[in-house]
Amino acid sequence: MKLEDAIRNRKSVRAFLPDPVPRETISKIVDLARWAPSWGNTQPWEIVVADGIKAKQLADAFEEEGQKGASPRPSINMPVNFAGVYKERYMNLGKNLLTFMGIERDDKQARINHYLNMYRFFGAPCVIYLVVDGELNEPYSCLDIGSIGTTICYSALMHGLGTIYLAASMHFPDIVRGVLDIPRNKKIVIGIAIGYAKPGAPAAIFRSDRAALEEIFRFA
Ligand SMILES: Cc1cc2nc3c(=O)[nH]c(=O)nc-3n(C[C@H](O)[C@H](O)[C@H](O)COP(=O)(O)O)c2cc1C
């Protein structure tokens, strides 16, 4: 796969087949992604994979929290308020995605189902959790996590797999910690759901847009 094709073709997948991904494939994906850059080559990431029964346990527990209307309690602060153009882009994503999926604005139940489905990793059989040592400088090591996370997404694409970064996968880190046996001194930063995209599903076809080059770029 050409690098340009990988960059242009990667997108978040929100509908997966339940087919398990061979552990050998996941290992190969992560083995390649290890070459991502990090600050001072510290490679502060630890990668913990939930598949099979573990992924199901997480999905069941998250969905239960979602059904109860529990507020997220992430270990890394999540953005809550957006202003101006950022709010506009955030709102546009939600509107365009739900419209593309055929979910009407006033169909409250369909929206709730979409969010509950997010807690089930949109059907993905596997989630790759990116974890850092709690001793590390948190905001800074998140740069490194972004570096390996996105490299994992490209590596997965090369192996014919779809991915999505899921903030929803770290709404309840205490649950993740318990199910995946992650010690208390480690911070769970984010999970990336991975699996085979469901052919023909609008949520697997949807593509988000981007701001024009002139909007985000200039020579000083
Ligand atoms: C840190 C992070 C967390 C995200 N969390 C979610 C999420 O919880 N639910 C979701 O549907 N998409 C999530 N996304 C996917 C973004 O919505 C998506 O990357 C963005 O809309 C751009 O679309 P693309 O990935 O298809 O290019 C997340 C992306 C990132 C980088």
Ligand as a Chemical Component Dictionary entry (heavy atoms), coordinates in Angstrom:
data_LIG
# 
_chem_comp.id                   LIG 
_chem_comp.type                 NON-POLYMER 
_chem_comp.pdbx_formal_charge   0 
_chem_comp.three_letter_code    LIG 
# 
loop_
_chem_comp_atom.comp_id 
_chem_comp_atom.atom_id 
_chem_comp_atom.alt_atom_id 
_chem_comp_atom.type_symbol 
_chem_comp_atom.charge 
_chem_comp_atom.model_Cartn_x 
_chem_comp_atom.model_Cartn_y 
_chem_comp_atom.model_Cartn_z 
_chem_comp_atom.pdbx_ordinal 
LIG C1  C1  C 0 -8.576  10.832 20.853 1  
LIG C2  C2  C 0 -9.759  10.491 19.977 2  
LIG C3  C3  C 0 -10.920 10.013 20.563 3  
LIG C4  C4  C 0 -12.023 9.678  19.770 4  
LIG N1  N1  N 0 -13.147 9.174  20.346 5  
LIG C5  C5  C 0 -14.223 8.856  19.592 6  
LIG C6  C6  C 0 -15.411 8.329  20.191 7  
LIG O1  O1  O 0 -15.493 8.120  21.416 8  
LIG N2  N2  N 0 -16.458 8.049  19.375 9  
LIG C7  C7  C 0 -16.412 8.241  18.015 10 
LIG O2  O2  O 0 -17.403 7.958  17.335 11 
LIG N3  N3  N 0 -15.298 8.726  17.423 12 
LIG C8  C8  C 0 -14.196 9.020  18.166 13 
LIG N4  N4  N 0 -13.052 9.491  17.578 14 
LIG C9  C9  C 0 -12.975 9.564  16.105 15 
LIG C10 C10 C 0 -13.085 10.998 15.604 16 
LIG O3  O3  O 0 -14.427 11.417 15.643 17 
LIG C11 C11 C 0 -12.529 11.016 14.155 18 
LIG O4  O4  O 0 -11.169 10.707 14.176 19 
LIG C12 C12 C 0 -12.738 12.374 13.486 20 
LIG O5  O5  O 0 -14.097 12.644 13.317 21 
LIG C13 C13 C 0 -12.057 12.417 12.107 22 
LIG O6  O6  O 0 -12.606 11.403 11.285 23 
LIG P1  P1  P 0 -11.728 10.233 10.668 24 
LIG O7  O7  O 0 -10.993 9.535  11.769 25 
LIG O8  O8  O 0 -12.762 9.331  10.014 26 
LIG O9  O9  O 0 -10.794 10.828 9.665  27 
LIG C14 C14 C 0 -11.949 9.838  18.347 28 
LIG C15 C15 C 0 -10.753 10.316 17.774 29 
LIG C16 C16 C 0 -9.672  10.631 18.568 30 
LIG C17 C17 C 0 -8.394  11.101 17.916 31 
# 
loop_
_chem_comp_bond.comp_id 
_chem_comp_bond.atom_id_1 
_chem_comp_bond.atom_id_2 
_chem_comp_bond.value_order 
_chem_comp_bond.pdbx_ordinal 
LIG C1  C2  SING 1  
LIG C2  C3  SING 2  
LIG C2  C16 DOUB 3  
LIG C3  C4  DOUB 4  
LIG C4  N1  SING 5  
LIG C4  C14 SING 6  
LIG N1  C5  DOUB 7  
LIG C5  C6  SING 8  
LIG C5  C8  SING 9  
LIG C6  O1  DOUB 10 
LIG C6  N2  SING 11 
LIG N2  C7  SING 12 
LIG C7  O2  DOUB 13 
LIG C7  N3  SING 14 
LIG N3  C8  DOUB 15 
LIG C8  N4  SING 16 
LIG N4  C9  SING 17 
LIG N4  C14 SING 18 
LIG C9  C10 SING 19 
LIG C10 O3  SING 20 
LIG C10 C11 SING 21 
LIG C11 O4  SING 22 
LIG C11 C12 SING 23 
LIG C12 O5  SING 24 
LIG C12 C13 SING 25 
LIG C13 O6  SING 26 
LIG O6  P1  SING 27 
LIG P1  O7  DOUB 28 
LIG P1  O8  SING 29 
LIG P1  O9  SING 30 
LIG C14 C15 DOUB 31 
LIG C15 C16 SING 32 
LIG C16 C17 SING 33 
# 
